[in-house]
Amino acid sequence: MASRSFKLALVQLAVTASKEANLSNARQKVTEAARKGANVVVLPECFNSPYGTEHFPKYAEPLDNGPSTSALSKMAKEAGVYLVGGSIPELSGDSKYFNTCTVWSPTGNRLAVHRKVHLFDIDVPGKIRFQESEVLHPGSTMTHFQTEWGKIGVGICYDIRFPELAMIAARKGCIAMLYPGAFNMTTGPLHWELLQRARAVDNQIYVAACSPARDTGAGYTAWGHSTVVDPQGIVLATTEEKEDIVYADIQLDRIAETRQHIPVTTQRRFDVYPDVSASQ
């Protein structure tokens, strides 16, 4: 019988301009998390490179046999964990760039690929303007992967602002949504925790978001504060802005308990409004 709980680890990695150093540091942190009992480990968005449209082409690589995916496969196998490999700038076979997350099994096999569906195109006057679409193409599929504890959904950063991905994942049986992300010093204080708690409460599942550590000398400054939220919207674990690993026990019975106490999953009125998961 499968265990009713597992340990999740979010690696809030300090990312540098050196891909080789980033891959080496990620390996050390994944190994550390596994040594401390983690079963599922998450790396941050753009864990292998600086985040920025000017950096994506320089650091982009193919998914098949690229240095970063090869390293991720080896990390997962050595550590014996499910590894949600943050994201990397991907160069596709038709010469397009994507912001892409790969997921790896404890044996080092690739389980899933998620290309960021919603590109980060915002303009907050006087604070931040960022247009991923100047370089990147959006993905066109939702992503779930299977573990012995249940299915888990994946999104990347800006994807969390669109509730449909988590809604559909939950209705398709996912127990959690995991979001490698890199909110900034404007959007982070406003919405980072709020959005995680909202997705968790809406769907009565676990939600976690994993950020890079903050580097105030970088062109793009990440908020940090990697966080795990339970199905009731309670923050189980979080951190500040520095490099760290966040751990939380994911208790499947907590999902059932929450849904029994507040049974919104059985009270929805699809005779009044449509079920967004029906056609998926």
Summary of the structure (lengths in Angstrom):
residues: 280
radius of gyration: 17.7
end to end distance: 29.7
largest distance: 55.5
contacts: 987
relative contact order: 0.16
helix: 29%
strand: 29%
